[in-house]
């Protein structure tokens, strides 16, 4: 059958299907692009190194930020939110707090517009189930651009709160997270929103082999996440461009990235974050250029030479800098110079052992499906899931807010 004839028959099928299921139910890929159905919101981070390692330019879809305590996870999420609000006056974020650790001062100091942030905490909601009810409702509204959950480790299910402390309730949070994701995936796609789950690592006591550090909250988040980024705090030494009194050095390993395309998803890097001003993408560039052999350092001088040994000129700047500080100042003041040198840094790939660890960690996410399906069969009348489905069904049918009756 000729291609033209095949496409003609498929077009006829498309009309029949759309007549039954609604206009736009199915369409050609090229039409889906025009309709924006294949677009995904990308939220650039303030870290140029992380944006480059993610290949797509930032955070997107469902993001799992995990790692040990004090590794910069919450600060990164806040700065991404503040940056997006600054660049888009219609950008609205939502924050679910379970740790009671974030404050108005912290958010304001990072530049978050609190008038464009929906906030609720687990303590007021009563338990994890109620807090996630609210989460689901806001996702269904299609009005929120970014969600932040701080954190998965702090979720306290109803059974854990109400029962005696001596009673064991293994994997309750994991089962809740599994059901949550199964019921929100299609809604997330329609909303084109970004979900950032801040997660903690805990030592798996008794594990004899492999990596004993495990992220909390079960395996569903590993499976459903579009991007998984492990963060850690690195030591600042004398060669670092900032001191430990000025800020921290953050390392990141990209464990999973559905937006890497044909590029290597397993990338790693580091960036510096100052206590007074947040992530600084400029201070690490001179050292990285020297390490990559792109820029030559002689004493305190930095040289970027052409093929004939002459000092190159970029954006009107002679690439000969007397000190690291002068080099960094030039990068700050000349965006084209910064973009040029950043483009020359190809990024660092994870080692074979690191990749093996990431793959093994991600593989665990696939194992939860069989158990999740078994749980769903055994608990068809699960109160939490039933309540969620009925609430979202009502919201989707009528998203209008009912007027307050006059008294």
N, C-alpha and C positions, 0 to 999 in steps of 0.2 A: 504494500500500500504506500502510495506517495505521501510525503510529509504534509503537503498541502491538504490532501484528503483527510489525513489523520487529525490535523489541527482543526479542520472543519467539524469533524465528528466530536472532538473533544469540546469545541465551543458550544455545540448543541447540548452536550451533557452538562456543561457549565450553566447554561441558561435554565435547564430543567432542575438542577440541584439548587441553584439560587432562588428559583421560584418557590421551592419547597422549604428551604431553610433560611431564606432571607438574602437580600442583595449583598454581595461581597463575601458570602460564605466560602466560596472557592474562586480563585482567579489565577491567571498566569503569573509567573514569578516577576516579570517585568512590570505588571500592573500592581503587584504587591509592593514593589519598590516605590512606585509613584504614590501609592496610598500610605506609605510610611510604615507598613506592617513589618518590614524587615529591619527597621531602625531600632537601635538600642541606645538609651541615654548613657553617655560617658561623662563621668564627673572627674575632671583632672584634680590630682592632689597637688599640694604645694611643693612636693618633692619631684623635681625633674628626673632624678635617677629612678624613682619608682614608676613614674609614668612611662619612661622609656622601657623599663623591664617588663611592663605589662603589654607593650606593643600597641595597644589600642589607645593609649593616652590617659588612662585613669581607671577608676573603679566603675563597675557596671554589673547589673543584674543582682544576684545574691552573692554577697561578699562575706567570707569568713576570715576575720582578723583574729588570729590566735597567737598565743605565746605566754611566757611567764609574766609575772606581775612587774610593773614599772618598765615596760618595754616600749611605751609610746603608742599603744593601740588606741586608747580613748582620745588622746591628743590628735592623732591623725584623723580620726573620724570627725572630731569637732572642727578641725581646720578645713577639711573637705567641705563640710556643711557651710562654714563661714565664707569660703571662697566662692561656692556656688551661689549663695545669697547675694554676695557683692556683685557678681557678674550678671545675675538675672534678678531683676526687681520683683518678678512674680514667683520666685522659687520659694516653696514652703517645705519645711522639714518636720519630722515627728520623732519624738524621743521617748522610749520606754526605759525607765530607770528601775533597776532591781537591786543595785548595790548601795543606793543613797549616798553616792560619792561625788556626784556632779553638783555644782552650785551655780547660781546666777552670775556671780562674779567671774567664775572660770569661763563660762560661756561668753559673757560680754568681753572679757579681756582678749579672747580669741577672735572677737569680731562677729559673733552670732547675733542676728536680729531676733530678739525674743518675741516680737510681735508676729513673726513669720515662723514660729516654732510651736507645734502642738506637743504638750508634755503631759505624761501621766506616769505614776509610779505603782509598783506592785503592792506596796504597803497600803495605799489608798484603795486599790482595786480589791485587795483581800488575799489574792493568791495568784499563781501563775496562770491558771485557766482563765480567770476573769481579765487579767492583764492582756492575755492573748486574744480574748474576745474583742477587746477594744482595738487591738492591733489589726485583726481581721476586718473589722468594720471600716477602719480608715483606709485599708487597702482597697476595699470594695468601692469606696467613694471616688476613686481615680483622681483625687485632688492633691495628694501628697507626692512630692517629687523624690523625697529621700526619707528612709526610716533608719533609725539607729537603735539597737537593743544593747543596753549596757547593764548587765551582761548575761549571757546564757548561763554561766555558772551560778548566778544569783537567783535564777528562777526557783520559786518554792511552790510546788504543787499542793493542792488542798489536803491530800492525805498526809503529807509530811507535816503540815502545820497543825492538823487536828489530832493526829495520833501521838501516842507516847514516844519519847525520844529513844527508848530502848527497842522499839519496833523497827524492823528493817523493811524498806520499800525500794528494792533495787530497780533501777532503770525507769522510774516513773517519769522523770523529765525527758528521757530519751523517747518514751512512747508518745508523750505529748508533742514533742518536736516532730516526730514522724507523721502524726496525724495532721499537724498544722501544715506542713509542707504539701502533703497530698491534696489538701483542700484549697490551697491558695495559688498554686502554680499558674492556672489559666488566668486568674485575676491579675497576677503580677504582670503577665504578658500584655494584657489589655491596658494596664495602668502605665506601662513603660517607666516604672519607678526603680529606684536602687535601694536595696536592703542591705544594711551593714550590721552583722552580728559580731559583737565583741565577745571573745571567748578566752577562757583561761586554760592553761595547761596544768595538769596535776600528775604527780608520779603514780604510776600504776603499781601499787605495793604487791610484791611477790613475783613480778615479772622477771624472769631470769635472762631472757634473750631479747635482742632488738632494742628499740627505743622505749624506755620505761615511761617517758612523758606522753600523756594522752590528753587530748582536748576534751572538755566536758560536754555534756548534752547529748551524748549518743552519736550514732552514725548517720542520721538523716541529713544533718547539715553538711557533712563531708560529701554526700552523694549529690544533693540538690544545688550546692553552691556552684556558681559560675567561676568564681575566683577564690582561691585559698592562699592567704599570705601569712606565713609564720614570721613573727617579729621578735627581736631579742635586743637586749641592751649590751652594747660593746664597750670595751675599755678605752678610755681616752688616754693617750700617752703624749710624750713631748712633741712628737711629730704631727699631732692633730692640730687643725687650724683654730680650734677653740679649746678652752680649759674646762675642767669638770665643774668649776664654779660658774661658768657661763651657760652650760647646757649639757646635753647628752648626745651620744653617738648611737644611732639605731641601725641594726642590721635587719635585712628582710630576705626571705627565701620564698619564691613563688612556687607553691606546691601544686597549684592547679590553675589553669587559665583557658577558658573556652573561647577567648577572643584573641588567641595568639596567631590564628590563621595558619600559615605555613611556616611560621617562625618557631623557634624553640620555646616551649612554655616554661621550662625550668630555668628561670633566671634568678640572680641574686644581686645584692648590692647593699649600700649603706648610705645614710644621710645624717646630717647634724640638725639638731633642734635646740634653739636657744630658749632659755627660760623666759626671757622678756619679750621675744618677738616670734617664737615658733620656728617652724621648719625653715632652714636656710639652704637653698639649692646651690648657692654660689661657692661656699667655702671649700667644698670637697673637689671642685673641678681641677684646680692646678695640680694637686697631688695625683689625681687619677690620670691626667694627661702625661705627667712625668712617668708614672708607673707603666703606662701603655706605650711609652717611647715616642709619643707625638710631640711633646715639648721637652726641650733640653734644660736641665738645671745645672748651673755652674755657680757654686757658692750660694749667694742669696738671689742671683739673677735667674730669670726664666726667659728662654728664647724659643720662638717658633720660627724655624728656618725653612726656606723653600728648597727645591731640588739642587740649586746651585750654591746653597749655603747662605744665601742672603736672607735677612730678616723680612718676614712676610708682613704685608699691611692688609688689615681687614677692617672695613667700615671706617676708614680714616685713622686707624690706630696702628702704630708700629708695635708689632708683637715682641717687644723687648721690655721686660718689667724688672725693676730693681729689687722688688721684694714680693713675697706672697700677698701681702696686704694690697699693694698697688695693683697686682694682677687681679685680685678679687674685686677691687673697686672698679676696675675697667670692665669686668664682666657685668657688674651691677648697672653701670651707667650706659653700656652699649648692648642692647638686646640682640642685635645681629651678631656681635662678637660671641656672646654667650651661646646663641643657637648654633653658630658655626662649630664651636668646640664641642658642644654637647652632641652634635650630629656625628662627630668623629669618634666619639666613644661608643663602641659597639655593644657595650654591656657585658656583664660577666655571667657565664654559665655556671650552674651548680656542678659540683664534682660528681663522679659516678656514684659514690656512696650516698651523697645527699639526694640524688635523683632516685636511687633505690629506696631510700627511706620515705621519700615523698610518694612514690608509687605504691609502696606497701601501706602507707597511711590512707591514701585515697581508696585503695582496694577494699578497706574495711567498710567504706560507705556503701558499697554494693551489697554487702552481706545482710544489711538491715531489711531489704525488700521482702524476702521470704518471711521473716519474722513479723514484719509490719502487716503483711497480708493475713497471716495467721491470727494476729491480734485483732484485726478488723473483722474477721469471721467470727471469732469467739465473743466479740463485744459489739454486736450490731446495734445494740441499744445504748451504747456508751453515752452517758449524759453530756459530757463535754462536747463531743463531736456533734451530737444532735442539736444542742443549743447553738453552736457555731453555725451550722448549716441553715437553721431556721432564721437566725438573725441576718445572715448575709443574704438569704433569699428575699427577705423583706426589704433590705436596703437596696438591693439591685432592682426590685420592682418599682420602688418609689424612693428616690434619693432626696426628695424635697423635705425640708424641715417644716413640721406642722406649726402654724402660728399659735402663740400663747393666747388662750381664751381671755377675753376681757372680764374683769371683775366688777 
